[in-house]
Amino acid sequence: MEFTLDKIETKVEFFEAYSLKALEEQIDRQIQNNKALLLDVHAIQHQSMFDPQREKMLYTAVVHFKLK
């Protein structure tokens, strides 16, 4: 039986929330989790749009993590 370990070199994660504070908390929590995998934030993109069904703003973000 062969056992191999591979490093995760890059990872992209998507987040969404109806408040900026909740979105920031989600991203912050995942940044801390990815530090254990030796991944740092490489780039963040964000966008907001109005959700007519809930009559609220919807905030989304894409975070690209790369190996340190």
PDB file of N, CA, C and O in Angstrom:
ATOM      1  N   MET A   1       0.841  -1.180   0.000  1.00  0.00           N
ATOM      2  CA  MET A   1       0.000   0.000   0.000  1.00  0.00           C
ATOM      3  C   MET A   1       0.885   1.241   0.000  1.00  0.00           C
ATOM      4  O   MET A   1       1.822   1.347   0.791  1.00  0.00           O
ATOM      5  N   GLU A   2       0.582   2.167  -0.884  1.00  0.00           N
ATOM      6  CA  GLU A   2       1.372   3.379  -1.022  1.00  0.00           C
ATOM      7  C   GLU A   2       0.600   4.567  -0.453  1.00  0.00           C
ATOM      8  O   GLU A   2      -0.603   4.707  -0.677  1.00  0.00           O
ATOM      9  N   PHE A   3       1.299   5.402   0.272  1.00  0.00           N
ATOM     10  CA  PHE A   3       0.689   6.562   0.909  1.00  0.00           C
ATOM     11  C   PHE A   3       1.451   7.809   0.475  1.00  0.00           C
ATOM     12  O   PHE A   3       2.651   7.918   0.726  1.00  0.00           O
ATOM     13  N   THR A   4       0.765   8.752  -0.177  1.00  0.00           N
ATOM     14  CA  THR A   4       1.420   9.980  -0.616  1.00  0.00           C
ATOM     15  C   THR A   4       0.669  11.199  -0.089  1.00  0.00           C
ATOM     16  O   THR A   4      -0.553  11.179   0.053  1.00  0.00           O
ATOM     17  N   LEU A   5       1.407  12.240   0.192  1.00  0.00           N
ATOM     18  CA  LEU A   5       0.839  13.509   0.627  1.00  0.00           C
ATOM     19  C   LEU A   5       1.122  14.569  -0.422  1.00  0.00           C
ATOM     20  O   LEU A   5       2.249  14.690  -0.902  1.00  0.00           O
ATOM     21  N   ASP A   6       0.115  15.327  -0.775  1.00  0.00           N
ATOM     22  CA  ASP A   6       0.271  16.434  -1.710  1.00  0.00           C
ATOM     23  C   ASP A   6      -0.099  17.732  -1.011  1.00  0.00           C
ATOM     24  O   ASP A   6      -1.032  17.771  -0.209  1.00  0.00           O
ATOM     25  N   LYS A   7       0.626  18.775  -1.314  1.00  0.00           N
ATOM     26  CA  LYS A   7       0.305  20.092  -0.779  1.00  0.00           C
ATOM     27  C   LYS A   7      -0.791  20.734  -1.622  1.00  0.00           C
ATOM     28  O   LYS A   7      -0.843  20.563  -2.840  1.00  0.00           O
ATOM     29  N   ILE A   8      -1.653  21.468  -0.954  1.00  0.00           N
ATOM     30  CA  ILE A   8      -2.608  22.297  -1.675  1.00  0.00           C
ATOM     31  C   ILE A   8      -1.891  23.596  -1.989  1.00  0.00           C
ATOM     32  O   ILE A   8      -1.500  24.319  -1.072  1.00  0.00           O
ATOM     33  N   GLU A   9      -1.709  23.905  -3.254  1.00  0.00           N
ATOM     34  CA  GLU A   9      -0.960  25.092  -3.633  1.00  0.00           C
ATOM     35  C   GLU A   9      -1.852  26.301  -3.878  1.00  0.00           C
ATOM     36  O   GLU A   9      -1.427  27.440  -3.680  1.00  0.00           O
ATOM     37  N   THR A  10      -3.068  26.062  -4.303  1.00  0.00           N
ATOM     38  CA  THR A  10      -3.993  27.160  -4.573  1.00  0.00           C
ATOM     39  C   THR A  10      -5.417  26.699  -4.278  1.00  0.00           C
ATOM     40  O   THR A  10      -5.757  25.528  -4.448  1.00  0.00           O
ATOM     41  N   LYS A  11      -6.232  27.637  -3.837  1.00  0.00           N
ATOM     42  CA  LYS A  11      -7.600  27.302  -3.443  1.00  0.00           C
ATOM     43  C   LYS A  11      -8.454  28.557  -3.624  1.00  0.00           C
ATOM     44  O   LYS A  11      -8.034  29.655  -3.258  1.00  0.00           O
ATOM     45  N   VAL A  12      -9.649  28.393  -4.189  1.00  0.00           N
ATOM     46  CA  VAL A  12     -10.572  29.504  -4.377  1.00  0.00           C
ATOM     47  C   VAL A  12     -11.850  29.176  -3.618  1.00  0.00           C
ATOM     48  O   VAL A  12     -12.397  28.081  -3.749  1.00  0.00           O
ATOM     49  N   GLU A  13     -12.325  30.140  -2.817  1.00  0.00           N
ATOM     50  CA  GLU A  13     -13.538  29.934  -2.040  1.00  0.00           C
ATOM     51  C   GLU A  13     -14.507  31.080  -2.285  1.00  0.00           C
ATOM     52  O   GLU A  13     -14.097  32.214  -2.528  1.00  0.00           O
ATOM     53  N   PHE A  14     -15.805  30.769  -2.217  1.00  0.00           N
ATOM     54  CA  PHE A  14     -16.867  31.731  -2.478  1.00  0.00           C
ATOM     55  C   PHE A  14     -17.688  31.931  -1.214  1.00  0.00           C
ATOM     56  O   PHE A  14     -17.951  30.980  -0.478  1.00  0.00           O
ATOM     57  N   PHE A  15     -18.093  33.177  -0.966  1.00  0.00           N
ATOM     58  CA  PHE A  15     -18.859  33.515   0.220  1.00  0.00           C
ATOM     59  C   PHE A  15     -20.006  34.441  -0.159  1.00  0.00           C
ATOM     60  O   PHE A  15     -19.904  35.215  -1.111  1.00  0.00           O
ATOM     61  N   GLU A  16     -21.122  34.351   0.608  1.00  0.00           N
ATOM     62  CA  GLU A  16     -22.210  35.292   0.425  1.00  0.00           C
ATOM     63  C   GLU A  16     -22.938  35.504   1.742  1.00  0.00           C
ATOM     64  O   GLU A  16     -23.031  34.600   2.572  1.00  0.00           O
ATOM     65  N   ALA A  17     -23.453  36.719   1.917  1.00  0.00           N
ATOM     66  CA  ALA A  17     -24.174  37.060   3.141  1.00  0.00           C
ATOM     67  C   ALA A  17     -25.037  38.288   2.872  1.00  0.00           C
ATOM     68  O   ALA A  17     -24.829  39.010   1.897  1.00  0.00           O
ATOM     69  N   TYR A  18     -25.997  38.507   3.743  1.00  0.00           N
ATOM     70  CA  TYR A  18     -26.879  39.658   3.601  1.00  0.00           C
ATOM     71  C   TYR A  18     -26.425  40.855   4.438  1.00  0.00           C
ATOM     72  O   TYR A  18     -27.120  41.870   4.495  1.00  0.00           O
ATOM     73  N   SER A  19     -25.270  40.744   5.083  1.00  0.00           N
ATOM     74  CA  SER A  19     -24.682  41.907   5.753  1.00  0.00           C
ATOM     75  C   SER A  19     -23.170  41.840   5.580  1.00  0.00           C
ATOM     76  O   SER A  19     -22.582  40.762   5.492  1.00  0.00           O
ATOM     77  N   LEU A  20     -22.564  43.008   5.536  1.00  0.00           N
ATOM     78  CA  LEU A  20     -21.107  43.059   5.374  1.00  0.00           C
ATOM     79  C   LEU A  20     -20.394  42.444   6.569  1.00  0.00           C
ATOM     80  O   LEU A  20     -19.360  41.794   6.418  1.00  0.00           O
ATOM     81  N   LYS A  21     -20.950  42.650   7.751  1.00  0.00           N
ATOM     82  CA  LYS A  21     -20.323  42.107   8.957  1.00  0.00           C
ATOM     83  C   LYS A  21     -20.299  40.574   8.911  1.00  0.00           C
ATOM     84  O   LYS A  21     -19.284  39.960   9.238  1.00  0.00           O
ATOM     85  N   ALA A  22     -21.410  39.963   8.507  1.00  0.00           N
ATOM     86  CA  ALA A  22     -21.474  38.501   8.412  1.00  0.00           C
ATOM     87  C   ALA A  22     -20.511  37.982   7.345  1.00  0.00           C
ATOM     88  O   ALA A  22     -19.876  36.944   7.531  1.00  0.00           O
ATOM     89  N   LEU A  23     -20.404  38.699   6.238  1.00  0.00           N
ATOM     90  CA  LEU A  23     -19.473  38.303   5.173  1.00  0.00           C
ATOM     91  C   LEU A  23     -18.030  38.377   5.671  1.00  0.00           C
ATOM     92  O   LEU A  23     -17.241  37.464   5.426  1.00  0.00           O
ATOM     93  N   GLU A  24     -17.690  39.441   6.358  1.00  0.00           N
ATOM     94  CA  GLU A  24     -16.346  39.593   6.911  1.00  0.00           C
ATOM     95  C   GLU A  24     -16.030  38.477   7.907  1.00  0.00           C
ATOM     96  O   GLU A  24     -14.917  37.952   7.916  1.00  0.00           O
ATOM     97  N   GLU A  25     -16.992  38.116   8.733  1.00  0.00           N
ATOM     98  CA  GLU A  25     -16.783  37.043   9.711  1.00  0.00           C
ATOM     99  C   GLU A  25     -16.534  35.709   9.024  1.00  0.00           C
ATOM    100  O   GLU A  25     -15.661  34.948   9.443  1.00  0.00           O
ATOM    101  N   GLN A  26     -17.299  35.418   7.964  1.00  0.00           N
ATOM    102  CA  GLN A  26     -17.103  34.173   7.215  1.00  0.00           C
ATOM    103  C   GLN A  26     -15.703  34.117   6.616  1.00  0.00           C
ATOM    104  O   GLN A  26     -15.010  33.104   6.718  1.00  0.00           O
ATOM    105  N   ILE A  27     -15.300  35.216   5.993  1.00  0.00           N
ATOM    106  CA  ILE A  27     -13.981  35.264   5.354  1.00  0.00           C
ATOM    107  C   ILE A  27     -12.882  35.156   6.401  1.00  0.00           C
ATOM    108  O   ILE A  27     -11.909  34.427   6.210  1.00  0.00           O
ATOM    109  N   ASP A  28     -13.033  35.875   7.497  1.00  0.00           N
ATOM    110  CA  ASP A  28     -12.033  35.841   8.572  1.00  0.00           C
ATOM    111  C   ASP A  28     -11.867  34.432   9.142  1.00  0.00           C
ATOM    112  O   ASP A  28     -10.749  33.972   9.371  1.00  0.00           O
ATOM    113  N   ARG A  29     -12.987  33.758   9.365  1.00  0.00           N
ATOM    114  CA  ARG A  29     -12.957  32.390   9.904  1.00  0.00           C
ATOM    115  C   ARG A  29     -12.219  31.456   8.942  1.00  0.00           C
ATOM    116  O   ARG A  29     -11.440  30.605   9.370  1.00  0.00           O
ATOM    117  N   GLN A  30     -12.471  31.620   7.640  1.00  0.00           N
ATOM    118  CA  GLN A  30     -11.822  30.744   6.667  1.00  0.00           C
ATOM    119  C   GLN A  30     -10.350  31.083   6.496  1.00  0.00           C
ATOM    120  O   GLN A  30      -9.547  30.192   6.218  1.00  0.00           O
ATOM    121  N   ILE A  31      -9.978  32.333   6.654  1.00  0.00           N
ATOM    122  CA  ILE A  31      -8.564  32.710   6.609  1.00  0.00           C
ATOM    123  C   ILE A  31      -7.820  31.997   7.730  1.00  0.00           C
ATOM    124  O   ILE A  31      -6.731  31.465   7.515  1.00  0.00           O
ATOM    125  N   GLN A  32      -8.403  31.985   8.923  1.00  0.00           N
ATOM    126  CA  GLN A  32      -7.780  31.299  10.058  1.00  0.00           C
ATOM    127  C   GLN A  32      -7.672  29.793   9.799  1.00  0.00           C
ATOM    128  O   GLN A  32      -6.648  29.187  10.115  1.00  0.00           O
ATOM    129  N   ASN A  33      -8.723  29.180   9.223  1.00  0.00           N
ATOM    130  CA  ASN A  33      -8.688  27.750   8.908  1.00  0.00           C
ATOM    131  C   ASN A  33      -7.598  27.429   7.887  1.00  0.00           C
ATOM    132  O   ASN A  33      -6.910  26.415   8.004  1.00  0.00           O
ATOM    133  N   ASN A  34      -7.446  28.289   6.896  1.00  0.00           N
ATOM    134  CA  ASN A  34      -6.482  28.026   5.829  1.00  0.00           C
ATOM    135  C   ASN A  34      -5.043  28.288   6.260  1.00  0.00           C
ATOM    136  O   ASN A  34      -4.111  27.810   5.612  1.00  0.00           O
ATOM    137  N   LYS A  35      -4.849  29.034   7.337  1.00  0.00           N
ATOM    138  CA  LYS A  35      -3.498  29.215   7.855  1.00  0.00           C
ATOM    139  C   LYS A  35      -2.913  27.873   8.294  1.00  0.00           C
ATOM    140  O   LYS A  35      -1.705  27.662   8.194  1.00  0.00           O
ATOM    141  N   ALA A  36      -3.756  26.974   8.774  1.00  0.00           N
ATOM    142  CA  ALA A  36      -3.298  25.641   9.171  1.00  0.00           C
ATOM    143  C   ALA A  36      -2.798  24.853   7.956  1.00  0.00           C
ATOM    144  O   ALA A  36      -1.961  23.961   8.092  1.00  0.00           O
ATOM    145  N   LEU A  37      -3.314  25.186   6.775  1.00  0.00           N
ATOM    146  CA  LEU A  37      -2.875  24.535   5.536  1.00  0.00           C
ATOM    147  C   LEU A  37      -1.735  25.295   4.867  1.00  0.00           C
ATOM    148  O   LEU A  37      -1.334  24.975   3.748  1.00  0.00           O
ATOM    149  N   LEU A  38      -1.212  26.316   5.573  1.00  0.00           N
ATOM    150  CA  LEU A  38      -0.130  27.173   5.073  1.00  0.00           C
ATOM    151  C   LEU A  38      -0.541  27.969   3.835  1.00  0.00           C
ATOM    152  O   LEU A  38       0.278  28.223   2.952  1.00  0.00           O
ATOM    153  N   LEU A  39      -1.817  28.361   3.778  1.00  0.00           N
ATOM    154  CA  LEU A  39      -2.317  29.155   2.662  1.00  0.00           C
ATOM    155  C   LEU A  39      -2.543  30.592   3.115  1.00  0.00           C
ATOM    156  O   LEU A  39      -3.104  30.831   4.184  1.00  0.00           O
ATOM    157  N   ASP A  40      -2.104  31.544   2.301  1.00  0.00           N
ATOM    158  CA  ASP A  40      -2.315  32.965   2.543  1.00  0.00           C
ATOM    159  C   ASP A  40      -3.274  33.515   1.495  1.00  0.00           C
ATOM    160  O   ASP A  40      -3.448  32.930   0.425  1.00  0.00           O
ATOM    161  N   VAL A  41      -3.888  34.639   1.816  1.00  0.00           N
ATOM    162  CA  VAL A  41      -4.778  35.297   0.861  1.00  0.00           C
ATOM    163  C   VAL A  41      -3.932  35.906  -0.251  1.00  0.00           C
ATOM    164  O   VAL A  41      -2.984  36.648   0.005  1.00  0.00           O
ATOM    165  N   HIS A  42      -4.291  35.579  -1.483  1.00  0.00           N
ATOM    166  CA  HIS A  42      -3.601  36.135  -2.650  1.00  0.00           C
ATOM    167  C   HIS A  42      -4.420  37.281  -3.246  1.00  0.00           C
ATOM    168  O   HIS A  42      -3.866  38.316  -3.617  1.00  0.00           O
ATOM    169  N   ALA A  43      -5.738  37.096  -3.336  1.00  0.00           N
ATOM    170  CA  ALA A  43      -6.597  38.132  -3.915  1.00  0.00           C
ATOM    171  C   ALA A  43      -8.028  37.958  -3.399  1.00  0.00           C
ATOM    172  O   ALA A  43      -8.473  36.850  -3.097  1.00  0.00           O
ATOM    173  N   ILE A  44      -8.724  39.079  -3.310  1.00  0.00           N
ATOM    174  CA  ILE A  44     -10.135  39.070  -2.922  1.00  0.00           C
ATOM    175  C   ILE A  44     -10.896  39.940  -3.911  1.00  0.00           C
ATOM    176  O   ILE A  44     -10.471  41.046  -4.243  1.00  0.00           O
ATOM    177  N   GLN A  45     -12.033  39.419  -4.377  1.00  0.00           N
ATOM    178  CA  GLN A  45     -12.942  40.202  -5.207  1.00  0.00           C
ATOM    179  C   GLN A  45     -14.299  40.186  -4.524  1.00  0.00           C
ATOM    180  O   GLN A  45     -14.706  39.168  -3.964  1.00  0.00           O
ATOM    181  N   HIS A  46     -14.990  41.300  -4.570  1.00  0.00           N
ATOM    182  CA  HIS A  46     -16.297  41.361  -3.928  1.00  0.00           C
ATOM    183  C   HIS A  46     -17.294  42.088  -4.815  1.00  0.00           C
ATOM    184  O   HIS A  46     -16.926  42.836  -5.722  1.00  0.00           O
ATOM    185  N   GLN A  47     -18.560  41.847  -4.528  1.00  0.00           N
ATOM    186  CA  GLN A  47     -19.628  42.446  -5.310  1.00  0.00           C
ATOM    187  C   GLN A  47     -20.865  42.534  -4.431  1.00  0.00           C
ATOM    188  O   GLN A  47     -21.031  41.740  -3.504  1.00  0.00           O
ATOM    189  N   SER A  48     -21.725  43.490  -4.716  1.00  0.00           N
ATOM    190  CA  SER A  48     -22.996  43.578  -4.011  1.00  0.00           C
ATOM    191  C   SER A  48     -24.114  43.766  -5.029  1.00  0.00           C
ATOM    192  O   SER A  48     -23.919  44.359  -6.090  1.00  0.00           O
ATOM    193  N   MET A  49     -25.268  43.256  -4.687  1.00  0.00           N
ATOM    194  CA  MET A  49     -26.439  43.397  -5.559  1.00  0.00           C
ATOM    195  C   MET A  49     -27.691  43.420  -4.694  1.00  0.00           C
ATOM    196  O   MET A  49     -27.676  42.957  -3.554  1.00  0.00           O
ATOM    197  N   PHE A  50     -28.739  43.944  -5.225  1.00  0.00           N
ATOM    198  CA  PHE A  50     -30.011  43.989  -4.504  1.00  0.00           C
ATOM    199  C   PHE A  50     -30.789  42.723  -4.800  1.00  0.00           C
ATOM    200  O   PHE A  50     -30.984  42.369  -5.963  1.00  0.00           O
ATOM    201  N   ASP A  51     -31.239  42.030  -3.746  1.00  0.00           N
ATOM    202  CA  ASP A  51     -32.067  40.829  -3.884  1.00  0.00           C
ATOM    203  C   ASP A  51     -33.528  41.263  -3.768  1.00  0.00           C
ATOM    204  O   ASP A  51     -33.991  41.566  -2.668  1.00  0.00           O
ATOM    205  N   PRO A  52     -34.264  41.298  -4.885  1.00  0.00           N
ATOM    206  CA  PRO A  52     -35.639  41.802  -4.841  1.00  0.00           C
ATOM    207  C   PRO A  52     -36.597  40.898  -4.059  1.00  0.00           C
ATOM    208  O   PRO A  52     -37.604  41.382  -3.543  1.00  0.00           O
ATOM    209  N   GLN A  53     -36.308  39.611  -3.961  1.00  0.00           N
ATOM    210  CA  GLN A  53     -37.182  38.707  -3.220  1.00  0.00           C
ATOM    211  C   GLN A  53     -37.126  38.969  -1.718  1.00  0.00           C
ATOM    212  O   GLN A  53     -38.146  38.893  -1.034  1.00  0.00           O
ATOM    213  N   ARG A  54     -35.954  39.273  -1.211  1.00  0.00           N
ATOM    214  CA  ARG A  54     -35.800  39.542   0.227  1.00  0.00           C
ATOM    215  C   ARG A  54     -35.746  41.035   0.540  1.00  0.00           C
ATOM    216  O   ARG A  54     -35.752  41.445   1.701  1.00  0.00           O
ATOM    217  N   GLU A  55     -35.692  41.831  -0.517  1.00  0.00           N
ATOM    218  CA  GLU A  55     -35.604  43.285  -0.386  1.00  0.00           C
ATOM    219  C   GLU A  55     -34.418  43.702   0.489  1.00  0.00           C
ATOM    220  O   GLU A  55     -34.532  44.578   1.347  1.00  0.00           O
ATOM    221  N   LYS A  56     -33.269  43.044   0.244  1.00  0.00           N
ATOM    222  CA  LYS A  56     -32.029  43.323   0.962  1.00  0.00           C
ATOM    223  C   LYS A  56     -30.871  43.311  -0.012  1.00  0.00           C
ATOM    224  O   LYS A  56     -30.973  42.797  -1.126  1.00  0.00           O
ATOM    225  N   MET A  57     -29.772  43.887   0.431  1.00  0.00           N
ATOM    226  CA  MET A  57     -28.541  43.804  -0.342  1.00  0.00           C
ATOM    227  C   MET A  57     -27.898  42.446  -0.086  1.00  0.00           C
ATOM    228  O   MET A  57     -27.892  41.958   1.044  1.00  0.00           O
ATOM    229  N   LEU A  58     -27.357  41.836  -1.145  1.00  0.00           N
ATOM    230  CA  LEU A  58     -26.630  40.573  -1.039  1.00  0.00           C
ATOM    231  C   LEU A  58     -25.175  40.857  -1.372  1.00  0.00           C
ATOM    232  O   LEU A  58     -24.865  41.385  -2.440  1.00  0.00           O
ATOM    233  N   TYR A  59     -24.289  40.507  -0.458  1.00  0.00           N
ATOM    234  CA  TYR A  59     -22.856  40.737  -0.628  1.00  0.00           C
ATOM    235  C   TYR A  59     -22.175  39.403  -0.902  1.00  0.00           C
ATOM    236  O   TYR A  59     -22.415  38.419  -0.203  1.00  0.00           O
ATOM    237  N   THR A  60     -21.328  39.376  -1.919  1.00  0.00           N
ATOM    238  CA  THR A  60     -20.594  38.160  -2.261  1.00  0.00           C
ATOM    239  C   THR A  60     -19.102  38.473  -2.347  1.00  0.00           C
ATOM    240  O   THR A  60     -18.699  39.612  -2.582  1.00  0.00           O
ATOM    241  N   ALA A  61     -18.296  37.430  -2.149  1.00  0.00           N
ATOM    242  CA  ALA A  61     -16.846  37.590  -2.257  1.00  0.00           C
ATOM    243  C   ALA A  61     -16.223  36.298  -2.752  1.00  0.00           C
ATOM    244  O   ALA A  61     -16.705  35.201  -2.467  1.00  0.00           O
ATOM    245  N   VAL A  62     -15.150  36.451  -3.494  1.00  0.00           N
ATOM    246  CA  VAL A  62     -14.335  35.331  -3.940  1.00  0.00           C
ATOM    247  C   VAL A  62     -12.940  35.564  -3.376  1.00  0.00           C
ATOM    248  O   VAL A  62     -12.342  36.618  -3.589  1.00  0.00           O
ATOM    249  N   VAL A  63     -12.432  34.576  -2.658  1.00  0.00           N
ATOM    250  CA  VAL A  63     -11.114  34.702  -2.041  1.00  0.00           C
ATOM    251  C   VAL A  63     -10.201  33.637  -2.637  1.00  0.00           C
ATOM    252  O   VAL A  63     -10.522  32.449  -2.631  1.00  0.00           O
ATOM    253  N   HIS A  64      -9.057  34.085  -3.152  1.00  0.00           N
ATOM    254  CA  HIS A  64      -8.062  33.183  -3.741  1.00  0.00           C
ATOM    255  C   HIS A  64      -6.931  33.022  -2.735  1.00  0.00           C
ATOM    256  O   HIS A  64      -6.267  33.990  -2.366  1.00  0.00           O
ATOM    257  N   PHE A  65      -6.724  31.794  -2.303  1.00  0.00           N
ATOM    258  CA  PHE A  65      -5.645  31.479  -1.358  1.00  0.00           C
ATOM    259  C   PHE A  65      -4.509  30.811  -2.115  1.00  0.00           C
ATOM    260  O   PHE A  65      -4.746  30.017  -3.025  1.00  0.00           O
ATOM    261  N   LYS A  66      -3.264  31.134  -1.737  1.00  0.00           N
ATOM    262  CA  LYS A  66      -2.086  30.494  -2.329  1.00  0.00           C
ATOM    263  C   LYS A  66      -1.150  30.039  -1.228  1.00  0.00           C
ATOM    264  O   LYS A  66      -1.164  30.569  -0.118  1.00  0.00           O
ATOM    265  N   LEU A  67      -0.338  29.047  -1.557  1.00  0.00           N
ATOM    266  CA  LEU A  67       0.665  28.515  -0.642  1.00  0.00           C
ATOM    267  C   LEU A  67       1.663  29.603  -0.256  1.00  0.00           C
ATOM    268  O   LEU A  67       2.085  30.388  -1.105  1.00  0.00           O
ATOM    269  N   LYS A  68       2.038  29.650   1.013  1.00  0.00           N
ATOM    270  CA  LYS A  68       2.992  30.660   1.500  1.00  0.00           C
ATOM    271  C   LYS A  68       4.330  30.522   0.811  1.00  0.00           C
ATOM    272  O   LYS A  68       5.252  31.286   1.095  1.00  0.00           O
TER     273      LYS A  68
END
